């Protein structure tokens, strides 16, 4: 038993010594180990391992949302972390909103934007060409603009990005019909006019061009979009 304990102590000291040698703190080394273990157990790409509002947990930010992992790496928590306070503030959703706002700002130039003259607020609407509720919501655009709300449209093909019946290859996937139609809007010389026409019932001719609709789709998945239209604030509120 004593020899086993000595071995464990030696391993721990060795790990700390190695970390110190390479200028990496024990905390950074542990976060790296947490990231590697989380990614080995789930299909999600880890973006960051952060301190969480709960001292015993790390906050694991992934491309698919926020999770938690105990600092010993033994347990993963999937779900919302609430503050034990009146109203039970949802701390997980707050963090997702902050991260989402950063991603929205990074992609803002790639959206189809209808800008309010006296802008007071900005929203992002995830849009699909075949979504009747998207069309109905767009009919309220003038009212939104008059009230000072700038509207950014992000592409969110509800059939997904790839044609499920004929997916093509990894190197050259075949886009889904809804993705192709969204490219017909986003690749047009006058995307706002094309979106207006589509919302009025016009079919969109499929298009193809370099675009960031795939990043719009990934953003929507991160924010929890399950179908269009979905509306989010640019400032994370």
C-alpha atoms as an extended CHARMM CRD file, in Angstrom:
* protein
*
       237  EXT
         1         1  UNK       CA              0.0000000000        0.0000000000        0.0000000000  PROA      1               0.0000000000
         2         2  UNK       CA              2.8200000000        2.4020000000        0.8960000000  PROA      2               0.0000000000
         3         3  UNK       CA              4.5440000000        1.7500000000       -2.4320000000  PROA      3               0.0000000000
         4         4  UNK       CA              1.3170000000        2.4950000000       -4.3160000000  PROA      4               0.0000000000
         5         5  UNK       CA              0.8730000000        5.7770000000       -2.4660000000  PROA      5               0.0000000000
         6         6  UNK       CA              4.4800000000        6.7310000000       -3.1740000000  PROA      6               0.0000000000
         7         7  UNK       CA              3.9660000000        5.9830000000       -6.8620000000  PROA      7               0.0000000000
         8         8  UNK       CA              0.8480000000        8.1620000000       -7.0300000000  PROA      8               0.0000000000
         9         9  UNK       CA              2.6620000000       10.9990000000       -5.2810000000  PROA      9               0.0000000000
        10        10  UNK       CA              5.5660000000       10.6520000000       -7.7120000000  PROA      10              0.0000000000
        11        11  UNK       CA              3.2220000000       10.7950000000      -10.7170000000  PROA      11              0.0000000000
        12        12  UNK       CA              1.4600000000       13.8960000000       -9.3690000000  PROA      12              0.0000000000
        13        13  UNK       CA              4.7590000000       15.6340000000       -8.6120000000  PROA      13              0.0000000000
        14        14  UNK       CA              6.0770000000       14.6620000000      -12.0310000000  PROA      14              0.0000000000
        15        15  UNK       CA              3.0330000000       16.1420000000      -13.7750000000  PROA      15              0.0000000000
        16        16  UNK       CA              3.3740000000       19.3970000000      -11.8630000000  PROA      16              0.0000000000
        17        17  UNK       CA              7.1070000000       19.5220000000      -12.5680000000  PROA      17              0.0000000000
        18        18  UNK       CA              6.5180000000       18.9270000000      -16.2770000000  PROA      18              0.0000000000
        19        19  UNK       CA              3.8670000000       21.6630000000      -16.3750000000  PROA      19              0.0000000000
        20        20  UNK       CA              6.1870000000       24.0950000000      -14.5970000000  PROA      20              0.0000000000
        21        21  UNK       CA              9.0530000000       23.2290000000      -16.9290000000  PROA      21              0.0000000000
        22        22  UNK       CA              7.0170000000       24.2180000000      -19.9770000000  PROA      22              0.0000000000
        23        23  UNK       CA              5.5620000000       27.3180000000      -18.3470000000  PROA      23              0.0000000000
        24        24  UNK       CA              2.0920000000       25.8070000000      -17.9820000000  PROA      24              0.0000000000
        25        25  UNK       CA              0.2560000000       26.0760000000      -14.6880000000  PROA      25              0.0000000000
        26        26  UNK       CA             -1.4180000000       23.0890000000      -13.0490000000  PROA      26              0.0000000000
        27        27  UNK       CA             -4.7620000000       24.8050000000      -13.6710000000  PROA      27              0.0000000000
        28        28  UNK       CA             -4.0590000000       25.1510000000      -17.3980000000  PROA      28              0.0000000000
        29        29  UNK       CA             -2.9090000000       21.5430000000      -17.5800000000  PROA      29              0.0000000000
        30        30  UNK       CA             -6.0910000000       20.3620000000      -15.8740000000  PROA      30              0.0000000000
        31        31  UNK       CA             -8.2620000000       22.4030000000      -18.2610000000  PROA      31              0.0000000000
        32        32  UNK       CA             -6.4130000000       20.8830000000      -21.2010000000  PROA      32              0.0000000000
        33        33  UNK       CA             -7.0480000000       17.3920000000      -19.8040000000  PROA      33              0.0000000000
        34        34  UNK       CA            -10.7150000000       18.2380000000      -19.2610000000  PROA      34              0.0000000000
        35        35  UNK       CA            -10.9930000000       19.4300000000      -22.8680000000  PROA      35              0.0000000000
        36        36  UNK       CA             -9.3690000000       16.2850000000      -24.2330000000  PROA      36              0.0000000000
        37        37  UNK       CA            -11.5300000000       13.9720000000      -22.1360000000  PROA      37              0.0000000000
        38        38  UNK       CA            -14.7470000000       15.8260000000      -22.9950000000  PROA      38              0.0000000000
        39        39  UNK       CA            -13.9600000000       15.6560000000      -26.7140000000  PROA      39              0.0000000000
        40        40  UNK       CA            -13.1290000000       11.9560000000      -26.4440000000  PROA      40              0.0000000000
        41        41  UNK       CA            -16.5450000000       11.2610000000      -24.9200000000  PROA      41              0.0000000000
        42        42  UNK       CA            -18.7910000000       13.5280000000      -27.0160000000  PROA      42              0.0000000000
        43        43  UNK       CA            -19.0660000000       14.5200000000      -30.6990000000  PROA      43              0.0000000000
        44        44  UNK       CA            -18.7840000000       18.2070000000      -29.7930000000  PROA      44              0.0000000000
        45        45  UNK       CA            -15.7650000000       20.3810000000      -30.5140000000  PROA      45              0.0000000000
        46        46  UNK       CA            -14.5550000000       22.1960000000      -27.3850000000  PROA      46              0.0000000000
        47        47  UNK       CA            -13.9980000000       25.9210000000      -27.8920000000  PROA      47              0.0000000000
        48        48  UNK       CA            -12.9790000000       26.7980000000      -24.3190000000  PROA      48              0.0000000000
        49        49  UNK       CA            -12.8760000000       25.4330000000      -20.7860000000  PROA      49              0.0000000000
        50        50  UNK       CA            -13.7620000000       28.2260000000      -18.3720000000  PROA      50              0.0000000000
        51        51  UNK       CA            -14.4230000000       28.7280000000      -14.7040000000  PROA      51              0.0000000000
        52        52  UNK       CA            -18.1390000000       28.4160000000      -14.0720000000  PROA      52              0.0000000000
        53        53  UNK       CA            -20.3500000000       30.2030000000      -11.5320000000  PROA      53              0.0000000000
        54        54  UNK       CA            -20.1330000000       26.9720000000       -9.4790000000  PROA      54              0.0000000000
        55        55  UNK       CA            -16.6610000000       26.5310000000       -7.9620000000  PROA      55              0.0000000000
        56        56  UNK       CA            -16.7270000000       22.7440000000       -8.3100000000  PROA      56              0.0000000000
        57        57  UNK       CA            -17.4500000000       22.8070000000      -12.0530000000  PROA      57              0.0000000000
        58        58  UNK       CA            -15.7130000000       23.8740000000      -15.2220000000  PROA      58              0.0000000000
        59        59  UNK       CA            -17.8350000000       25.5120000000      -17.9170000000  PROA      59              0.0000000000
        60        60  UNK       CA            -17.1580000000       23.7270000000      -21.2130000000  PROA      60              0.0000000000
        61        61  UNK       CA            -18.0230000000       25.8610000000      -24.2330000000  PROA      61              0.0000000000
        62        62  UNK       CA            -18.5470000000       23.7960000000      -27.3850000000  PROA      62              0.0000000000
        63        63  UNK       CA            -19.7460000000       24.4550000000      -30.9150000000  PROA      63              0.0000000000
        64        64  UNK       CA            -23.0900000000       22.9850000000      -29.8410000000  PROA      64              0.0000000000
        65        65  UNK       CA            -23.6280000000       24.8450000000      -26.5830000000  PROA      65              0.0000000000
        66        66  UNK       CA            -22.4250000000       25.0180000000      -22.9950000000  PROA      66              0.0000000000
        67        67  UNK       CA            -21.8740000000       22.0050000000      -20.7340000000  PROA      67              0.0000000000
        68        68  UNK       CA            -20.2720000000       21.4920000000      -17.3160000000  PROA      68              0.0000000000
        69        69  UNK       CA            -17.6730000000       19.0520000000      -16.0570000000  PROA      69              0.0000000000
        70        70  UNK       CA            -16.4730000000       18.3910000000      -12.5310000000  PROA      70              0.0000000000
        71        71  UNK       CA            -12.8970000000       19.5100000000      -11.9690000000  PROA      71              0.0000000000
        72        72  UNK       CA            -11.7870000000       15.9420000000      -11.3400000000  PROA      72              0.0000000000
        73        73  UNK       CA            -13.0830000000       15.0450000000      -14.8070000000  PROA      73              0.0000000000
        74        74  UNK       CA            -15.3820000000       12.3340000000      -13.4780000000  PROA      74              0.0000000000
        75        75  UNK       CA            -18.8200000000       13.7580000000      -14.2870000000  PROA      75              0.0000000000
        76        76  UNK       CA            -20.4210000000       15.7840000000      -17.0970000000  PROA      76              0.0000000000
        77        77  UNK       CA            -23.5120000000       17.9040000000      -16.5270000000  PROA      77              0.0000000000
        78        78  UNK       CA            -25.8120000000       18.6890000000      -19.4710000000  PROA      78              0.0000000000
        79        79  UNK       CA            -28.4830000000       21.2820000000      -18.8090000000  PROA      79              0.0000000000
        80        80  UNK       CA            -29.0510000000       24.7430000000      -17.4250000000  PROA      80              0.0000000000
        81        81  UNK       CA            -27.2540000000       26.0420000000      -14.3630000000  PROA      81              0.0000000000
        82        82  UNK       CA            -29.5140000000       28.3370000000      -12.3530000000  PROA      82              0.0000000000
        83        83  UNK       CA            -28.5510000000       30.7860000000       -9.6490000000  PROA      83              0.0000000000
        84        84  UNK       CA            -30.2290000000       30.0020000000       -6.3270000000  PROA      84              0.0000000000
        85        85  UNK       CA            -31.8990000000       33.4050000000       -6.1860000000  PROA      85              0.0000000000
        86        86  UNK       CA            -35.4120000000       34.7770000000       -6.7400000000  PROA      86              0.0000000000
        87        87  UNK       CA            -36.4930000000       34.0760000000      -10.2930000000  PROA      87              0.0000000000
        88        88  UNK       CA            -33.8270000000       31.3640000000      -10.6750000000  PROA      88              0.0000000000
        89        89  UNK       CA            -31.6830000000       33.2640000000      -13.2290000000  PROA      89              0.0000000000
        90        90  UNK       CA            -30.5320000000       30.9290000000      -16.0020000000  PROA      90              0.0000000000
        91        91  UNK       CA            -26.7410000000       31.3630000000      -15.9610000000  PROA      91              0.0000000000
        92        92  UNK       CA            -26.2120000000       28.9140000000      -18.8190000000  PROA      92              0.0000000000
        93        93  UNK       CA            -28.5310000000       30.7990000000      -21.1370000000  PROA      93              0.0000000000
        94        94  UNK       CA            -26.8710000000       34.0800000000      -20.1490000000  PROA      94              0.0000000000
        95        95  UNK       CA            -23.4680000000       32.7080000000      -21.2020000000  PROA      95              0.0000000000
        96        96  UNK       CA            -24.8440000000       31.3280000000      -24.4610000000  PROA      96              0.0000000000
        97        97  UNK       CA            -26.4020000000       34.7300000000      -25.1960000000  PROA      97              0.0000000000
        98        98  UNK       CA            -23.0710000000       36.4880000000      -24.5850000000  PROA      98              0.0000000000
        99        99  UNK       CA            -21.1920000000       34.0680000000      -26.8430000000  PROA      99              0.0000000000
       100       100  UNK       CA            -23.9370000000       34.2570000000      -29.4450000000  PROA      100             0.0000000000
       101       101  UNK       CA            -23.7700000000       38.0560000000      -29.4840000000  PROA      101             0.0000000000
       102       102  UNK       CA            -20.0380000000       37.8650000000      -30.2400000000  PROA      102             0.0000000000
       103       103  UNK       CA            -20.6400000000       35.3990000000      -33.0830000000  PROA      103             0.0000000000
       104       104  UNK       CA            -23.4540000000       37.5620000000      -34.4630000000  PROA      104             0.0000000000
       105       105  UNK       CA            -21.1850000000       40.6150000000      -34.5460000000  PROA      105             0.0000000000
       106       106  UNK       CA            -18.5130000000       38.6070000000      -36.3690000000  PROA      106             0.0000000000
       107       107  UNK       CA            -21.0440000000       37.5820000000      -39.0440000000  PROA      107             0.0000000000
       108       108  UNK       CA            -23.0220000000       40.7980000000      -39.2460000000  PROA      108             0.0000000000
       109       109  UNK       CA            -21.6360000000       41.8290000000      -42.6480000000  PROA      109             0.0000000000
       110       110  UNK       CA            -22.8170000000       38.5470000000      -44.1770000000  PROA      110             0.0000000000
       111       111  UNK       CA            -26.4800000000       38.9750000000      -43.2200000000  PROA      111             0.0000000000
       112       112  UNK       CA            -29.2100000000       40.5050000000      -45.3820000000  PROA      112             0.0000000000
       113       113  UNK       CA            -29.8400000000       43.6890000000      -43.4180000000  PROA      113             0.0000000000
       114       114  UNK       CA            -32.7650000000       46.1070000000      -43.3210000000  PROA      114             0.0000000000
       115       115  UNK       CA            -31.4930000000       49.0800000000      -41.3360000000  PROA      115             0.0000000000
       116       116  UNK       CA            -33.7090000000       51.3710000000      -39.2730000000  PROA      116             0.0000000000
       117       117  UNK       CA            -33.0770000000       55.1100000000      -39.7220000000  PROA      117             0.0000000000
       118       118  UNK       CA            -33.2680000000       55.8040000000      -35.9970000000  PROA      118             0.0000000000
       119       119  UNK       CA            -31.7580000000       52.5600000000      -34.7860000000  PROA      119             0.0000000000
       120       120  UNK       CA            -32.4320000000       51.7060000000      -31.1650000000  PROA      120             0.0000000000
       121       121  UNK       CA            -32.0790000000       47.9450000000      -31.3040000000  PROA      121             0.0000000000
       122       122  UNK       CA            -30.8890000000       45.1480000000      -33.5950000000  PROA      122             0.0000000000
       123       123  UNK       CA            -32.2260000000       41.6440000000      -34.0490000000  PROA      123             0.0000000000
       124       124  UNK       CA            -31.1960000000       38.6110000000      -36.0940000000  PROA      124             0.0000000000
       125       125  UNK       CA            -33.9150000000       36.5190000000      -37.7200000000  PROA      125             0.0000000000
       126       126  UNK       CA            -33.0770000000       33.0110000000      -38.9210000000  PROA      126             0.0000000000
       127       127  UNK       CA            -34.8470000000       32.6670000000      -42.2690000000  PROA      127             0.0000000000
       128       128  UNK       CA            -35.7460000000       29.9300000000      -44.7370000000  PROA      128             0.0000000000
       129       129  UNK       CA            -37.2790000000       30.5330000000      -48.1700000000  PROA      129             0.0000000000
       130       130  UNK       CA            -39.9970000000       27.8880000000      -47.6690000000  PROA      130             0.0000000000
       131       131  UNK       CA            -41.0290000000       29.0210000000      -44.1900000000  PROA      131             0.0000000000
       132       132  UNK       CA            -44.5370000000       30.5980000000      -44.2120000000  PROA      132             0.0000000000
       133       133  UNK       CA            -44.0640000000       32.0480000000      -40.7270000000  PROA      133             0.0000000000
       134       134  UNK       CA            -40.8630000000       33.7390000000      -41.9330000000  PROA      134             0.0000000000
       135       135  UNK       CA            -42.8650000000       35.3270000000      -44.7460000000  PROA      135             0.0000000000
       136       136  UNK       CA            -45.5750000000       36.4370000000      -42.3470000000  PROA      136             0.0000000000
       137       137  UNK       CA            -43.0390000000       37.9560000000      -39.9680000000  PROA      137             0.0000000000
       138       138  UNK       CA            -41.3660000000       39.8570000000      -42.8230000000  PROA      138             0.0000000000
       139       139  UNK       CA            -44.6600000000       41.6090000000      -43.5090000000  PROA      139             0.0000000000
       140       140  UNK       CA            -44.1490000000       43.3400000000      -40.1310000000  PROA      140             0.0000000000
       141       141  UNK       CA            -40.7590000000       44.6980000000      -41.2610000000  PROA      141             0.0000000000
       142       142  UNK       CA            -41.9280000000       48.2790000000      -41.8520000000  PROA      142             0.0000000000
       143       143  UNK       CA            -43.3720000000       48.4390000000      -38.3620000000  PROA      143             0.0000000000
       144       144  UNK       CA            -40.1230000000       47.1720000000      -36.8720000000  PROA      144             0.0000000000
       145       145  UNK       CA            -38.0280000000       49.6450000000      -38.8440000000  PROA      145             0.0000000000
       146       146  UNK       CA            -40.2610000000       52.5470000000      -37.8460000000  PROA      146             0.0000000000
       147       147  UNK       CA            -39.8630000000       51.5980000000      -34.1990000000  PROA      147             0.0000000000
       148       148  UNK       CA            -36.0650000000       51.7230000000      -34.5380000000  PROA      148             0.0000000000
       149       149  UNK       CA            -35.3360000000       48.0060000000      -34.8810000000  PROA      149             0.0000000000
       150       150  UNK       CA            -32.7420000000       47.0040000000      -37.4820000000  PROA      150             0.0000000000
       151       151  UNK       CA            -33.4020000000       43.5010000000      -38.8190000000  PROA      151             0.0000000000
       152       152  UNK       CA            -30.5890000000       41.1830000000      -39.9300000000  PROA      152             0.0000000000
       153       153  UNK       CA            -31.5900000000       38.0130000000      -41.7780000000  PROA      153             0.0000000000
       154       154  UNK       CA            -29.4090000000       34.9360000000      -41.3990000000  PROA      154             0.0000000000
       155       155  UNK       CA            -29.8430000000       31.9260000000      -43.6530000000  PROA      155             0.0000000000
       156       156  UNK       CA            -31.1250000000       28.8140000000      -41.8790000000  PROA      156             0.0000000000
       157       157  UNK       CA            -32.0040000000       26.0480000000      -44.3750000000  PROA      157             0.0000000000
       158       158  UNK       CA            -34.4430000000       23.8790000000      -42.4970000000  PROA      158             0.0000000000
       159       159  UNK       CA            -33.5640000000       20.8940000000      -44.6910000000  PROA      159             0.0000000000
       160       160  UNK       CA            -29.9790000000       21.2270000000      -43.5000000000  PROA      160             0.0000000000
       161       161  UNK       CA            -26.9380000000       22.1260000000      -45.5490000000  PROA      161             0.0000000000
       162       162  UNK       CA            -26.5520000000       18.8770000000      -47.4900000000  PROA      162             0.0000000000
       163       163  UNK       CA            -28.9690000000       16.9950000000      -49.7530000000  PROA      163             0.0000000000
       164       164  UNK       CA            -29.7920000000       13.8960000000      -47.7070000000  PROA      164             0.0000000000
       165       165  UNK       CA            -30.8410000000       11.8410000000      -50.7380000000  PROA      165             0.0000000000
       166       166  UNK       CA            -27.7760000000       12.7180000000      -52.7670000000  PROA      166             0.0000000000
       167       167  UNK       CA            -25.1500000000       14.0280000000      -50.3330000000  PROA      167             0.0000000000
       168       168  UNK       CA            -22.2290000000       13.9680000000      -52.7620000000  PROA      168             0.0000000000
       169       169  UNK       CA            -18.7620000000       13.6850000000      -51.2610000000  PROA      169             0.0000000000
       170       170  UNK       CA            -16.9980000000       15.2520000000      -48.2900000000  PROA      170             0.0000000000
       171       171  UNK       CA            -14.8580000000       17.2490000000      -50.7020000000  PROA      171             0.0000000000
       172       172  UNK       CA            -17.8580000000       18.3620000000      -52.7750000000  PROA      172             0.0000000000
       173       173  UNK       CA            -21.1880000000       17.9440000000      -50.9290000000  PROA      173             0.0000000000
       174       174  UNK       CA            -24.4440000000       18.5960000000      -52.7380000000  PROA      174             0.0000000000
       175       175  UNK       CA            -26.4000000000       21.4330000000      -51.1090000000  PROA      175             0.0000000000
       176       176  UNK       CA            -29.9620000000       20.8370000000      -49.9790000000  PROA      176             0.0000000000
       177       177  UNK       CA            -32.7810000000       22.4630000000      -51.9400000000  PROA      177             0.0000000000
       178       178  UNK       CA            -33.4320000000       25.0070000000      -49.1770000000  PROA      178             0.0000000000
       179       179  UNK       CA            -29.7200000000       25.8720000000      -48.9590000000  PROA      179             0.0000000000
       180       180  UNK       CA            -29.6190000000       26.3740000000      -52.7490000000  PROA      180             0.0000000000
       181       181  UNK       CA            -32.6580000000       28.6750000000      -52.5970000000  PROA      181             0.0000000000
       182       182  UNK       CA            -31.1220000000       30.6900000000      -49.7750000000  PROA      182             0.0000000000
       183       183  UNK       CA            -28.0130000000       31.1170000000      -51.9210000000  PROA      183             0.0000000000
       184       184  UNK       CA            -30.3600000000       32.4420000000      -54.5750000000  PROA      184             0.0000000000
       185       185  UNK       CA            -31.1160000000       35.2940000000      -52.1630000000  PROA      185             0.0000000000
       186       186  UNK       CA            -27.7170000000       35.8270000000      -50.5590000000  PROA      186             0.0000000000
       187       187  UNK       CA            -25.8370000000       35.6130000000      -53.8810000000  PROA      187             0.0000000000
       188       188  UNK       CA            -28.1270000000       38.0130000000      -55.7190000000  PROA      188             0.0000000000
       189       189  UNK       CA            -26.9870000000       41.5440000000      -56.5840000000  PROA      189             0.0000000000
       190       190  UNK       CA            -30.0110000000       42.8400000000      -54.6450000000  PROA      190             0.0000000000
       191       191  UNK       CA            -30.5530000000       40.3450000000      -51.8110000000  PROA      191             0.0000000000
       192       192  UNK       CA            -33.0380000000       42.5670000000      -49.9930000000  PROA      192             0.0000000000
       193       193  UNK       CA            -35.2460000000       42.7810000000      -53.0650000000  PROA      193             0.0000000000
       194       194  UNK       CA            -35.0290000000       39.0220000000      -53.5190000000  PROA      194             0.0000000000
       195       195  UNK       CA            -35.9680000000       38.4170000000      -49.8930000000  PROA      195             0.0000000000
       196       196  UNK       CA            -38.8760000000       40.8630000000      -50.2200000000  PROA      196             0.0000000000
       197       197  UNK       CA            -40.1030000000       39.0080000000      -53.3070000000  PROA      197             0.0000000000
       198       198  UNK       CA            -39.7760000000       35.6260000000      -51.6310000000  PROA      198             0.0000000000
       199       199  UNK       CA            -41.7270000000       36.8290000000      -48.5950000000  PROA      199             0.0000000000
       200       200  UNK       CA            -44.4650000000       37.9600000000      -51.0070000000  PROA      200             0.0000000000
       201       201  UNK       CA            -44.6970000000       34.4310000000      -52.3970000000  PROA      201             0.0000000000
       202       202  UNK       CA            -42.1770000000       34.3730000000      -55.2440000000  PROA      202             0.0000000000
       203       203  UNK       CA            -40.0740000000       31.2470000000      -55.6950000000  PROA      203             0.0000000000
       204       204  UNK       CA            -36.3430000000       31.7740000000      -55.5560000000  PROA      204             0.0000000000
       205       205  UNK       CA            -34.1130000000       30.4480000000      -58.3070000000  PROA      205             0.0000000000
       206       206  UNK       CA            -31.3360000000       28.3530000000      -56.7400000000  PROA      206             0.0000000000
       207       207  UNK       CA            -27.9650000000       30.0380000000      -56.7020000000  PROA      207             0.0000000000
       208       208  UNK       CA            -24.3590000000       29.2850000000      -55.8950000000  PROA      208             0.0000000000
       209       209  UNK       CA            -21.5330000000       31.5130000000      -54.7010000000  PROA      209             0.0000000000
       210       210  UNK       CA            -19.0630000000       31.8380000000      -51.8200000000  PROA      210             0.0000000000
       211       211  UNK       CA            -21.2080000000       32.5710000000      -48.7650000000  PROA      211             0.0000000000
       212       212  UNK       CA            -21.4200000000       32.1660000000      -45.0040000000  PROA      212             0.0000000000
       213       213  UNK       CA            -24.7950000000       30.4660000000      -44.7500000000  PROA      213             0.0000000000
       214       214  UNK       CA            -23.0580000000       27.4230000000      -43.2730000000  PROA      214             0.0000000000
       215       215  UNK       CA            -21.7680000000       29.6880000000      -40.4840000000  PROA      215             0.0000000000
       216       216  UNK       CA            -25.2610000000       31.1400000000      -40.0460000000  PROA      216             0.0000000000
       217       217  UNK       CA            -26.5620000000       27.5950000000      -39.6670000000  PROA      217             0.0000000000
       218       218  UNK       CA            -23.8680000000       26.7210000000      -37.1240000000  PROA      218             0.0000000000
       219       219  UNK       CA            -24.6740000000       29.8970000000      -35.1940000000  PROA      219             0.0000000000
       220       220  UNK       CA            -28.3360000000       28.9200000000      -35.1310000000  PROA      220             0.0000000000
       221       221  UNK       CA            -27.5090000000       25.4630000000      -33.8050000000  PROA      221             0.0000000000
       222       222  UNK       CA            -25.3210000000       26.9950000000      -31.0980000000  PROA      222             0.0000000000
       223       223  UNK       CA            -28.1470000000       29.3220000000      -30.0630000000  PROA      223             0.0000000000
       224       224  UNK       CA            -30.6190000000       26.4390000000      -29.9710000000  PROA      224             0.0000000000
       225       225  UNK       CA            -32.6060000000       27.1880000000      -33.1280000000  PROA      225             0.0000000000
       226       226  UNK       CA            -34.9170000000       24.2870000000      -33.9350000000  PROA      226             0.0000000000
       227       227  UNK       CA            -36.6830000000       25.9090000000      -36.8610000000  PROA      227             0.0000000000
       228       228  UNK       CA            -37.2270000000       29.2580000000      -38.5500000000  PROA      228             0.0000000000
       229       229  UNK       CA            -38.1310000000       31.9550000000      -37.8930000000  PROA      229             0.0000000000
       230       230  UNK       CA            -36.0930000000       32.3480000000      -34.7170000000  PROA      230             0.0000000000
       231       231  UNK       CA            -35.2600000000       35.7930000000      -33.3740000000  PROA      231             0.0000000000
       232       232  UNK       CA            -32.2540000000       36.8440000000      -31.2850000000  PROA      232             0.0000000000
       233       233  UNK       CA            -30.9880000000       40.1680000000      -30.0580000000  PROA      233             0.0000000000
       234       234  UNK       CA            -27.6040000000       41.3640000000      -31.3290000000  PROA      234             0.0000000000
       235       235  UNK       CA            -26.6710000000       42.7000000000      -27.8890000000  PROA      235             0.0000000000
       236       236  UNK       CA            -27.4100000000       39.3920000000      -26.1810000000  PROA      236             0.0000000000
       237       237  UNK       CA            -30.4380000000       40.6850000000      -24.2630000000  PROA      237             0.0000000000
